[in-house]
Amino acid sequence: MNTPRLAVFLLALVSAGLACAQPATNAANGAVQVVSPEVAADRSITFRLYAPNAQSVTLNGDFFASNNSNGPALTKASNGVWSHTVPPQPPGVHGYYFRMDGLRLPDPSNLLVSSSTEFLKSYVEVPGDATQFTAVREVPHGQLHEVWYKNASLGQRRVVIYTPPGYDPAAARAYPAIYLLHSTTDNETFWSRIGRVNFILDNLLADGKAKPMLLVMPFGHVSVPRGPEEGAGGNDLYDVAVIGKDIVENIIPFVEKQFHAGRSPADRAIFGMAMGGYQAITIGMNYAGTFSYVTATSANFRANMDLAANFKNLNVDAAKRDIKYLTMMAGNAESGSFPQSTRVIEYFTGLGLKNEWMTPEGTHTWHSWRGYIREMFERKFFSDDPYAAPKITGGPAANAPAR
């Protein structure tokens, strides 16, 4: 097998294999065998950690109001195994980690773990009663391409690109492309490994509910580990100027040359969540005339941000001419992103830019973002009239089995 095909095969294998991984055991050198996480029939989840010498262990993650603070304490048994059971959870993906005597660590008994630009985090898939929209169904599958390109300032960088089933590099009609940006602590692999965006689109294409398109997933930081959040000199939140330049001057030309992507604004969309939501809206608007679909969820804007300065390169006339769909959304349970996103969309309205503001049911987690992107694929991206399509609902409706 040649090198490019091997890379595609391995990346697809990792995406499918890790996402479907079962709990492992961490028994070695006399340690007690542990199964964690264990999902019961009622969808409650028991987490376990063998740590006989630990003084305290807590469970932290997406199950709790603040996934950055300590959650409930685990209970220690006489055999040195700590455990805690959370109530039944909705079908989907949930991230978590332990704190053992103050040390953050992933679940050593769980193979579904992802490395980010800051730390390791474990994930658990909670099954539903029927086939979920993220499932690996017996349908034609697209391919994930792990591609390296050179940025003159940043060096060699990686982008993951999805090509749909039946992708034809010589097709008469070029493919539209969505540029998907990740959150602060993620990297370019999270859209496929945790978001399962390739399987979501595979299933929608098989059901005739989406158009064939490319998904372009770049790395949204300048380094690993990531640099200071504000960027060099404290004036570039999330290095958005550097990342925007990388996308527009390096990645887009590369994709349009190598992957038969359309070269007009109408063939380009940009979408992100959290940090990526801030980047997507800021880049999409400051490069008006590049993307026709400028979209984001859970965007991490700062409360004291000068919006006029943030969008200083926004050409309102170009935006009115070329942006076919401008939207922001924040889950109704997001205390942080909600007010600032509202302020940004009101700023666009004040400039006379048509837009859509959505508040779907959801939280600041991949569990919600999976549902949002599913509905964006099905209703909004590259639609003839995205504003006429129903708004994103999120929550149980988005995370239900395939319709």
DRENVOMI-890063 format. One record per residue (C-alpha): residue in three letters; x, y, z. Coordinates in pm, 1 decimal. Example, Ala and Ser with C-alpha at 12.3 -4.5 7.8 and 13.67 -1.06 7.14 Angstrom:
BEGIN
+------+----------+----------+----------+
| type |        x |        y |        z |
+------+----------+----------+----------+
|  ALA |   1230.0 |   -450.0 |    780.0 |
|  SER |   1367.0 |   -106.0 |    714.0 |
+------+----------+----------+----------+
# end
This chain:
BEGIN
+------+----------+----------+----------+
| type |        x |        y |        z |
+------+----------+----------+----------+
|  MET |      0.0 |      0.0 |      0.0 |
|  ASN |    150.5 |    338.2 |    -96.4 |
|  THR |    212.2 |    605.1 |    166.9 |
|  PRO |    -87.9 |    837.4 |     95.3 |
|  ARG |   -332.8 |    547.2 |     91.8 |
|  LEU |   -179.0 |    404.5 |    407.4 |
|  ALA |   -218.4 |    740.4 |    583.1 |
|  VAL |   -584.8 |    758.5 |    482.3 |
|  PHE |   -644.0 |    401.2 |    594.9 |
|  LEU |   -476.3 |    449.2 |    931.8 |
|  LEU |   -656.3 |    775.2 |   1005.0 |
|  ALA |   -993.7 |    620.4 |    921.8 |
|  LEU |   -907.6 |    318.5 |   1136.3 |
|  VAL |   -814.5 |    537.6 |   1433.3 |
|  SER |  -1129.7 |    746.7 |   1392.5 |
|  ALA |  -1360.5 |    446.2 |   1383.0 |
|  GLY |  -1167.8 |    229.0 |   1626.1 |
|  LEU |  -1116.4 |    481.5 |   1903.0 |
|  ALA |  -1467.6 |    617.6 |   1878.0 |
|  CYS |  -1605.8 |    266.3 |   1924.2 |
|  ALA |  -1347.8 |    160.0 |   2182.5 |
|  GLN |  -1456.5 |    -51.9 |   2477.2 |
|  PRO |  -1321.2 |    -11.5 |   2828.3 |
|  ALA |   -986.2 |   -176.0 |   2886.5 |
|  THR |   -839.7 |   -297.5 |   3215.2 |
|  ASN |   -542.1 |   -150.0 |   3393.2 |
|  ALA |   -449.8 |   -467.1 |   3579.0 |
|  ALA |    -72.7 |   -513.8 |   3588.5 |
|  ASN |    190.2 |   -603.2 |   3843.5 |
|  GLY |    -63.6 |   -715.3 |   4099.3 |
|  ALA |   -310.4 |   -429.5 |   4045.5 |
|  VAL |   -679.5 |   -504.1 |   4077.8 |
|  GLN |   -858.6 |   -547.1 |   3745.0 |
|  VAL |  -1080.5 |   -247.1 |   3677.5 |
|  VAL |  -1349.4 |   -192.5 |   3416.0 |
|  SER |  -1422.6 |    174.8 |   3357.0 |
|  PRO |  -1644.3 |    331.0 |   3241.6 |
|  GLU |  -1931.2 |     83.6 |   3270.8 |
|  VAL |  -2259.8 |    189.7 |   3110.2 |
|  ALA |  -2563.8 |     16.9 |   3259.4 |
|  ALA |  -2885.1 |    -70.3 |   3078.7 |
|  ASP |  -3052.0 |    242.0 |   3219.1 |
|  ARG |  -2758.5 |    453.2 |   3083.2 |
|  SER |  -2618.3 |    531.4 |   3425.5 |
|  ILE |  -2239.6 |    519.2 |   3419.2 |
|  THR |  -1997.7 |    385.9 |   3679.0 |
|  PHE |  -1640.5 |    515.0 |   3677.4 |
|  ARG |  -1358.8 |    333.6 |   3856.6 |
|  LEU |   -994.6 |    400.7 |   3931.2 |
|  TYR |   -747.9 |    170.0 |   4104.6 |
|  ALA |   -542.8 |    396.6 |   4328.0 |
|  PRO |   -481.1 |    226.6 |   4665.6 |
|  ASN |   -244.6 |    497.7 |   4790.1 |
|  ALA |   -452.2 |    798.6 |   4686.9 |
|  GLN |   -607.1 |   1022.7 |   4949.8 |
|  SER |   -884.9 |   1165.8 |   4730.9 |
|  VAL |  -1026.4 |   1114.9 |   4381.2 |
|  THR |  -1291.3 |   1327.3 |   4211.5 |
|  LEU |  -1477.8 |   1290.4 |   3883.1 |
|  ASN |  -1489.7 |   1591.8 |   3652.7 |
|  GLY |  -1629.2 |   1659.3 |   3307.5 |
|  ASP |  -1929.2 |   1723.0 |   3089.9 |
|  PHE |  -2182.2 |   1581.5 |   3337.3 |
|  PHE |  -2156.1 |   1877.8 |   3571.1 |
|  ALA |  -2244.6 |   2245.7 |   3555.7 |
|  SER |  -1880.5 |   2354.1 |   3544.2 |
|  ASN |  -1654.5 |   2099.8 |   3379.4 |
|  ASN |  -1345.3 |   2287.8 |   3495.9 |
|  SER |  -1402.8 |   2242.2 |   3867.6 |
|  ASN |  -1398.1 |   1939.9 |   4092.0 |
|  GLY |  -1701.2 |   1717.0 |   4063.1 |
|  PRO |  -1822.5 |   1452.9 |   4308.7 |
|  ALA |  -1578.3 |   1251.2 |   4515.3 |
|  LEU |  -1530.1 |    884.5 |   4434.4 |
|  THR |  -1570.5 |    629.2 |   4712.6 |
|  LYS |  -1276.9 |    404.6 |   4798.1 |
|  ALA |  -1330.6 |     30.5 |   4852.1 |
|  SER |  -1109.4 |   -196.0 |   5062.2 |
|  ASN |   -937.1 |   -330.5 |   4747.8 |
|  GLY |   -809.1 |     16.5 |   4653.7 |
|  VAL |  -1065.6 |     78.9 |   4379.3 |
|  TRP |  -1240.0 |    416.3 |   4380.8 |
|  SER |  -1582.7 |    441.3 |   4212.2 |
|  HIS |  -1873.1 |    672.3 |   4145.4 |
|  THR |  -2195.6 |    628.0 |   3947.8 |
|  VAL |  -2365.0 |    916.4 |   3765.2 |
|  PRO |  -2738.4 |    912.0 |   3688.0 |
|  PRO |  -2867.2 |    800.5 |   3345.2 |
|  GLN |  -2725.6 |   1015.1 |   3066.1 |
|  PRO |  -2867.2 |   1093.6 |   2720.1 |
|  PRO |  -2727.9 |    893.5 |   2427.3 |
|  GLY |  -2416.9 |   1051.1 |   2285.3 |
|  VAL |  -2059.7 |   1133.5 |   2384.6 |
|  HIS |  -1950.5 |   1264.0 |   2722.7 |
|  GLY |  -1601.4 |   1375.9 |   2821.5 |
|  TYR |  -1452.7 |   1329.9 |   3167.3 |
|  TYR |  -1133.1 |   1296.4 |   3369.9 |
|  PHE |  -1021.2 |   1227.4 |   3727.2 |
|  ARG |   -839.0 |   1440.3 |   3981.1 |
|  MET |   -631.6 |   1222.0 |   4210.9 |
|  ASP |   -485.2 |   1416.9 |   4501.9 |
|  GLY |   -511.0 |   1725.7 |   4282.1 |
|  LEU |   -346.1 |   1564.6 |   3977.2 |
|  ARG |   -555.9 |   1565.1 |   3662.1 |
|  LEU |   -546.3 |   1238.4 |   3468.6 |
|  PRO |   -751.5 |   1051.8 |   3207.7 |
|  ASP |   -915.9 |    719.8 |   3286.2 |
|  PRO |   -635.0 |    460.3 |   3248.7 |
|  SER |   -894.8 |    188.2 |   3186.5 |
|  ASN |  -1057.1 |    362.7 |   2889.3 |
|  LEU |   -908.0 |    350.9 |   2540.6 |
|  LEU |  -1128.6 |    632.4 |   2412.2 |
|  VAL |   -896.6 |    915.3 |   2506.3 |
|  SER |   -790.9 |   1218.1 |   2304.8 |
|  SER |   -486.8 |   1436.9 |   2333.5 |
|  SER |   -541.4 |   1806.9 |   2290.8 |
|  THR |   -318.4 |   2110.9 |   2306.0 |
|  GLU |   -330.7 |   2101.3 |   2686.1 |
|  PHE |   -419.9 |   1765.1 |   2834.4 |
|  LEU |   -563.8 |   1417.3 |   2787.4 |
|  LYS |   -937.1 |   1364.0 |   2826.6 |
|  SER |  -1140.8 |   1044.4 |   2830.9 |
|  TYR |  -1475.3 |   1000.7 |   2657.3 |
|  VAL |  -1764.2 |    759.5 |   2697.3 |
|  GLU |  -2026.3 |    679.4 |   2435.0 |
|  VAL |  -2372.7 |    620.5 |   2575.7 |
|  PRO |  -2578.8 |    408.5 |   2333.8 |
|  GLY |  -2936.8 |    482.9 |   2237.9 |
|  ASP |  -3231.3 |    253.3 |   2178.0 |
|  ALA |  -3185.8 |    272.8 |   1801.0 |
|  THR |  -2905.3 |    340.1 |   1556.9 |
|  GLN |  -2764.8 |    685.3 |   1630.9 |
|  PHE |  -2689.5 |    946.7 |   1366.8 |
|  THR |  -2318.7 |    916.7 |   1453.3 |
|  ALA |  -2306.4 |    538.9 |   1401.7 |
|  VAL |  -2082.6 |    355.7 |   1154.7 |
|  ARG |  -2363.5 |    225.8 |    934.9 |
|  GLU |  -2342.8 |     -4.4 |    634.5 |
|  VAL |  -2341.7 |    283.6 |    389.2 |
|  PRO |  -2075.3 |    420.6 |    151.4 |
|  HIS |  -1805.7 |    597.2 |    349.6 |
|  GLY |  -1592.1 |    895.8 |    267.3 |
|  GLN |  -1221.6 |    913.5 |    336.8 |
|  LEU |  -1014.6 |   1110.2 |    583.8 |
|  HIS |   -688.1 |   1244.4 |    445.1 |
|  GLU |   -410.6 |   1349.8 |    681.5 |
|  VAL |   -223.3 |   1617.2 |    489.6 |
|  TRP |     85.8 |   1821.0 |    574.0 |
|  TYR |    150.1 |   2160.5 |    422.7 |
|  LYS |    404.8 |   2435.3 |    481.6 |
|  ASN |    333.1 |   2771.3 |    636.2 |
|  ALA |    630.7 |   3001.2 |    577.6 |
|  SER |    606.9 |   3146.2 |    929.8 |
|  LEU |    479.6 |   2849.4 |   1131.2 |
|  GLY |    651.8 |   2560.5 |    952.6 |
|  GLN |    496.0 |   2222.7 |    871.5 |
|  ARG |    132.2 |   2197.2 |    973.2 |
|  ARG |   -137.4 |   1932.5 |    947.0 |
|  VAL |   -491.0 |   1953.2 |    813.6 |
|  VAL |   -744.6 |   1669.9 |    802.9 |
|  ILE |   -966.6 |   1663.5 |    492.7 |
|  TYR |  -1278.6 |   1454.4 |    437.4 |
|  THR |  -1375.8 |   1359.9 |     83.4 |
|  PRO |  -1728.7 |   1220.0 |     36.9 |
|  PRO |  -1815.2 |    872.1 |    -94.3 |
|  GLY |  -1764.2 |    857.5 |   -469.1 |
|  TYR |  -1533.5 |   1158.6 |   -463.9 |
|  ASP |  -1417.5 |   1228.0 |   -820.1 |
|  PRO |  -1123.3 |   1469.0 |   -859.6 |
|  ALA |  -1218.2 |   1510.5 |  -1226.0 |
|  ALA |  -1589.4 |   1571.8 |  -1176.2 |
|  ALA |  -1746.0 |   1843.4 |  -1388.3 |
|  ARG |  -1880.0 |   2015.5 |  -1077.9 |
|  ALA |  -1627.3 |   2113.1 |   -812.4 |
|  TYR |  -1708.5 |   2031.1 |   -452.0 |
|  PRO |  -1812.7 |   2290.2 |   -194.3 |
|  ALA |  -1598.5 |   2292.2 |    119.8 |
|  ILE |  -1664.1 |   2363.6 |    486.6 |
|  TYR |  -1372.9 |   2480.1 |    700.0 |
|  LEU |  -1432.2 |   2340.7 |   1049.9 |
|  LEU |  -1250.9 |   2501.4 |   1342.9 |
|  HIS |  -1210.8 |   2334.7 |   1681.8 |
|  SER |  -1233.0 |   2453.2 |   2042.0 |
|  THR |   -951.8 |   2580.6 |   2264.4 |
|  THR |   -830.1 |   2252.1 |   2407.3 |
|  ASP |   -884.6 |   2040.2 |   2094.5 |
|  ASN |   -688.1 |   1988.5 |   1776.9 |
|  GLU |   -759.5 |   1913.5 |   1410.4 |
|  THR |   -844.3 |   1547.7 |   1480.3 |
|  PHE |  -1129.5 |   1613.5 |   1723.7 |
|  TRP |  -1391.6 |   1678.4 |   1456.5 |
|  SER |  -1354.5 |   1319.2 |   1338.9 |
|  ARG |  -1235.2 |   1136.1 |   1651.1 |
|  ILE |  -1482.1 |   1287.2 |   1899.0 |
|  GLY |  -1728.4 |   1476.6 |   1680.0 |
|  ARG |  -1756.7 |   1180.6 |   1435.1 |
|  VAL |  -1837.3 |   1437.7 |   1170.2 |
|  ASN |  -1733.1 |   1203.1 |    889.1 |
|  PHE |  -1985.8 |    939.7 |    994.0 |
|  ILE |  -2256.4 |   1201.5 |   1046.9 |
|  LEU |  -2211.6 |   1322.8 |    690.2 |
|  ASP |  -2178.4 |    969.0 |    550.9 |
|  ASN |  -2519.2 |    884.7 |    697.8 |
|  LEU |  -2686.6 |   1202.8 |    578.4 |
|  LEU |  -2551.6 |   1151.0 |    225.8 |
|  ALA |  -2675.3 |    791.5 |    225.0 |
|  ASP |  -3020.7 |    914.3 |    330.2 |
|  GLY |  -3023.3 |   1189.9 |     66.6 |
|  LYS |  -3029.7 |   1465.4 |    330.2 |
|  ALA |  -2706.4 |   1649.7 |    250.8 |
|  LYS |  -2498.2 |   1747.3 |    -49.6 |
|  PRO |  -2157.0 |   1593.2 |   -121.8 |
|  MET |  -1897.2 |   1828.1 |     18.6 |
|  LEU |  -1543.7 |   1847.6 |    149.9 |
|  LEU |  -1471.8 |   1897.8 |    519.2 |
|  VAL |  -1147.4 |   2079.3 |    593.0 |
|  MET |  -1026.9 |   2056.9 |    953.3 |
|  PRO |   -716.0 |   2269.9 |   1022.6 |
|  PHE |   -519.4 |   2311.7 |   1343.4 |
|  GLY |   -634.1 |   2627.9 |   1520.2 |
|  HIS |   -328.4 |   2709.0 |   1731.6 |
|  VAL |     20.8 |   2822.0 |   1636.8 |
|  SER |    196.8 |   2559.6 |   1849.9 |
|  VAL |    172.3 |   2256.3 |   2077.8 |
|  PRO |    153.9 |   2314.0 |   2365.2 |
|  ARG |    -50.7 |   2615.2 |   2272.8 |
|  GLY |     95.8 |   2956.6 |   2329.1 |
|  PRO |    -46.0 |   3240.0 |   2541.5 |
|  GLU |   -417.2 |   3270.0 |   2471.8 |
|  GLU |   -399.0 |   3632.4 |   2365.9 |
|  GLY |   -119.6 |   3571.2 |   2114.9 |
|  ALA |    201.6 |   3766.9 |   2076.5 |
|  GLY |    183.6 |   4099.8 |   2255.9 |
|  GLY |   -159.9 |   4028.0 |   2397.5 |
|  ASN |   -345.2 |   4180.6 |   2102.3 |
|  ASP |   -451.6 |   3877.0 |   1900.5 |
|  LEU |   -710.7 |   3666.9 |   2083.0 |
|  TYR |   -658.5 |   3299.6 |   1997.4 |
|  ASP |   -401.8 |   3410.6 |   1735.6 |
|  VAL |   -696.4 |   3475.5 |   1506.2 |
|  ALA |   -502.5 |   3699.7 |   1266.9 |
|  VAL |   -232.1 |   3435.6 |   1221.3 |
|  ILE |   -481.1 |   3150.0 |   1185.8 |
|  GLY |   -700.1 |   3349.1 |    947.5 |
|  LYS |   -403.4 |   3426.7 |    725.6 |
|  ASP |   -300.0 |   3059.8 |    732.1 |
|  ILE |   -646.6 |   2946.0 |    625.0 |
|  VAL |   -693.7 |   3204.5 |    350.1 |
|  GLU |   -340.6 |   3216.4 |    211.3 |
|  ASN |   -226.4 |   2856.6 |    258.9 |
|  ILE |   -504.6 |   2607.4 |    324.6 |
|  ILE |   -774.4 |   2731.3 |     85.5 |
|  PRO |   -539.8 |   2749.1 |   -217.9 |
|  PHE |   -402.3 |   2404.5 |   -128.7 |
|  VAL |   -747.8 |   2247.4 |    -97.4 |
|  GLU |   -875.6 |   2407.1 |   -416.2 |
|  LYS |   -573.4 |   2284.4 |   -609.6 |
|  GLN |   -542.0 |   1934.3 |   -465.3 |
|  PHE |   -901.9 |   1837.0 |   -381.1 |
|  HIS |  -1115.6 |   1982.0 |   -660.4 |
|  ALA |  -1287.9 |   2234.8 |   -435.2 |
|  GLY |  -1496.1 |   2516.7 |   -576.0 |
|  ARG |  -1316.9 |   2850.1 |   -599.9 |
|  SER |  -1605.4 |   3093.1 |   -549.3 |
|  PRO |  -1739.8 |   3226.3 |   -217.1 |
|  ALA |  -2060.0 |   3030.4 |   -279.9 |
|  ASP |  -1857.4 |   2708.7 |   -250.0 |
|  ARG |  -1700.3 |   2796.7 |     85.7 |
|  ALA |  -1837.8 |   2782.8 |    439.4 |
|  ILE |  -1665.8 |   2831.3 |    774.4 |
|  PHE |  -1791.5 |   2697.1 |   1107.0 |
|  GLY |  -1646.7 |   2653.7 |   1453.2 |
|  MET |  -1737.2 |   2615.8 |   1816.5 |
|  ALA |  -1598.7 |   2780.3 |   2130.0 |
|  MET |  -1254.0 |   2917.4 |   2035.6 |
|  GLY |  -1325.6 |   2797.5 |   1681.8 |
|  GLY |  -1657.6 |   2981.2 |   1688.9 |
|  TYR |  -1482.0 |   3306.1 |   1768.0 |
|  GLN |  -1224.6 |   3233.8 |   1497.2 |
|  ALA |  -1483.6 |   3135.6 |   1236.4 |
|  ILE |  -1693.4 |   3451.2 |   1276.8 |
|  THR |  -1392.4 |   3681.3 |   1302.9 |
|  ILE |  -1211.1 |   3529.7 |   1003.7 |
|  GLY |  -1526.5 |   3491.1 |    796.9 |
|  MET |  -1628.2 |   3853.4 |    844.7 |
|  ASN |  -1282.1 |   4009.4 |    819.9 |
|  TYR |  -1229.8 |   3820.8 |    494.3 |
|  ALA |  -1572.0 |   3910.0 |    353.9 |
|  GLY |  -1581.4 |   3795.4 |     -5.6 |
|  THR |  -1410.9 |   3464.9 |     79.5 |
|  PHE |  -1694.7 |   3267.4 |    242.0 |
|  SER |  -2066.0 |   3272.0 |    161.1 |
|  TYR |  -2161.3 |   3079.9 |    476.0 |
|  VAL |  -2016.2 |   3229.2 |    794.8 |
|  THR |  -2139.0 |   3032.0 |   1094.0 |
|  ALA |  -2046.1 |   2950.0 |   1452.9 |
|  THR |  -2168.3 |   2816.6 |   1783.8 |
|  SER |  -2064.3 |   2873.7 |   2145.1 |
|  ALA |  -1821.2 |   3145.9 |   2036.9 |
|  ASN |  -1569.9 |   3255.7 |   2299.9 |
|  PHE |  -1581.3 |   3633.8 |   2270.5 |
|  ARG |  -1460.8 |   3843.1 |   2562.9 |
|  ALA |  -1700.3 |   4066.9 |   2754.2 |
|  ASN |  -1480.8 |   4375.4 |   2717.7 |
|  MET |  -1395.7 |   4320.5 |   2351.0 |
|  ASP |  -1419.0 |   4620.3 |   2118.4 |
|  LEU |  -1621.1 |   4467.9 |   1835.7 |
|  ALA |  -1540.3 |   4744.8 |   1590.2 |
|  ALA |  -1169.2 |   4676.2 |   1645.2 |
|  ASN |  -1219.1 |   4299.9 |   1623.3 |
|  PHE |  -1395.8 |   4337.1 |   1288.2 |
|  LYS |  -1181.1 |   4625.4 |   1165.8 |
|  ASN |  -1128.2 |   4464.2 |    823.9 |
|  LEU |  -1496.1 |   4391.7 |    766.7 |
|  ASN |  -1611.5 |   4527.6 |    433.0 |
|  VAL |  -1984.1 |   4569.4 |    480.6 |
|  ASP |  -2058.4 |   4607.0 |    109.0 |
|  ALA |  -1866.2 |   4287.4 |     28.0 |
|  ALA |  -2041.4 |   4106.9 |    311.0 |
|  LYS |  -2384.6 |   4210.4 |    184.7 |
|  ARG |  -2288.9 |   4097.3 |   -164.5 |
|  ASP |  -2119.3 |   3764.4 |    -93.9 |
|  ILE |  -2238.1 |   3629.1 |    243.2 |
|  LYS |  -2541.4 |   3415.7 |    174.9 |
|  TYR |  -2585.4 |   3300.3 |    532.1 |
|  LEU |  -2458.1 |   3452.9 |    856.5 |
|  THR |  -2549.3 |   3282.8 |   1180.8 |
|  MET |  -2442.3 |   3245.2 |   1538.6 |
|  MET |  -2590.3 |   3018.7 |   1802.2 |
|  ALA |  -2530.5 |   2932.1 |   2164.7 |
|  GLY |  -2687.0 |   2653.8 |   2365.7 |
|  ASN |  -2958.1 |   2765.6 |   2603.0 |
|  ALA |  -2759.1 |   2622.7 |   2895.6 |
|  GLU |  -2436.5 |   2808.4 |   2812.6 |
|  SER |  -2383.8 |   3083.7 |   3064.9 |
|  GLY |  -2055.3 |   3203.5 |   2915.1 |
|  SER |  -2102.4 |   3210.0 |   2538.7 |
|  PHE |  -2465.6 |   3316.8 |   2532.7 |
|  PRO |  -2451.2 |   3688.9 |   2627.7 |
|  GLN |  -2140.9 |   3768.0 |   2422.8 |
|  SER |  -2270.3 |   3590.8 |   2112.7 |
|  THR |  -2592.2 |   3788.7 |   2147.3 |
|  ARG |  -2390.9 |   4110.3 |   2156.8 |
|  VAL |  -2199.9 |   4014.2 |   1841.0 |
|  ILE |  -2508.6 |   3925.9 |   1640.2 |
|  GLU |  -2668.6 |   4254.9 |   1747.1 |
|  TYR |  -2356.4 |   4432.7 |   1622.4 |
|  PHE |  -2401.3 |   4274.6 |   1278.3 |
|  THR |  -2768.2 |   4370.2 |   1277.1 |
|  GLY |  -2665.9 |   4728.2 |   1350.7 |
|  LEU |  -2447.2 |   4721.9 |   1039.3 |
|  GLY |  -2744.8 |   4619.0 |    829.1 |
|  LEU |  -2621.6 |   4261.6 |    776.4 |
|  LYS |  -2886.6 |   3993.8 |    749.3 |
|  ASN |  -2829.7 |   3717.4 |   1002.8 |
|  GLU |  -2989.5 |   3442.4 |   1207.2 |
|  TRP |  -2955.6 |   3402.6 |   1584.2 |
|  MET |  -3034.5 |   3058.9 |   1726.5 |
|  THR |  -3054.1 |   2929.9 |   2083.8 |
|  PRO |  -3084.3 |   2551.7 |   2051.8 |
|  GLU |  -3111.5 |   2324.5 |   2350.6 |
|  GLY |  -2760.2 |   2237.7 |   2457.8 |
|  THR |  -2442.6 |   2294.2 |   2654.6 |
|  HIS |  -2079.2 |   2381.6 |   2584.6 |
|  THR |  -1986.2 |   2021.6 |   2494.9 |
|  TRP |  -1928.9 |   1787.9 |   2202.0 |
|  HIS |  -2253.9 |   1617.1 |   2297.6 |
|  SER |  -2438.6 |   1928.7 |   2180.0 |
|  TRP |  -2202.3 |   2027.3 |   1897.9 |
|  ARG |  -2252.9 |   1691.6 |   1725.1 |
|  GLY |  -2624.3 |   1761.8 |   1705.3 |
|  TYR |  -2573.5 |   2116.6 |   1582.1 |
|  ILE |  -2343.2 |   2017.6 |   1296.3 |
|  ARG |  -2580.7 |   1742.3 |   1192.1 |
|  GLU |  -2861.2 |   1993.1 |   1149.5 |
|  MET |  -2633.6 |   2245.1 |    978.0 |
|  PHE |  -2539.9 |   1979.9 |    719.4 |
|  GLU |  -2902.5 |   1886.3 |    666.9 |
|  ARG |  -3068.8 |   2228.8 |    667.8 |
|  LYS |  -2826.6 |   2514.1 |    619.1 |
|  PHE |  -2494.1 |   2451.9 |    445.0 |
|  PHE |  -2511.2 |   2515.6 |     69.9 |
|  SER |  -2888.7 |   2538.6 |     83.8 |
|  ASP |  -3057.6 |   2758.7 |   -175.7 |
|  ASP |  -3229.5 |   2953.6 |    103.3 |
|  PRO |  -3076.4 |   2869.7 |    443.6 |
|  TYR |  -3279.6 |   3137.1 |    622.1 |
|  ALA |  -3601.3 |   2965.8 |    511.6 |
|  ALA |  -3493.5 |   2630.8 |    662.8 |
|  PRO |  -3603.5 |   2552.9 |   1019.6 |
|  LYS |  -3375.0 |   2673.8 |   1294.6 |
|  ILE |  -3134.9 |   2439.1 |   1470.6 |
|  THR |  -3303.2 |   2275.9 |   1768.0 |
|  GLY |  -3016.5 |   2085.3 |   1929.8 |
|  GLY |  -3075.5 |   1870.5 |   2236.5 |
|  PRO |  -3278.7 |   1549.1 |   2214.3 |
|  ALA |  -3412.0 |   1632.4 |   1866.3 |
|  ALA |  -3063.7 |   1662.4 |   1720.0 |
|  ASN |  -2922.8 |   1365.1 |   1906.5 |
|  ALA |  -3209.6 |   1131.5 |   1818.7 |
|  PRO |  -3169.7 |    834.9 |   1580.1 |
|  ALA |  -3155.5 |    897.7 |   1207.5 |
|  ARG |  -3482.5 |   1041.2 |   1081.6 |
+------+----------+----------+----------+
# end
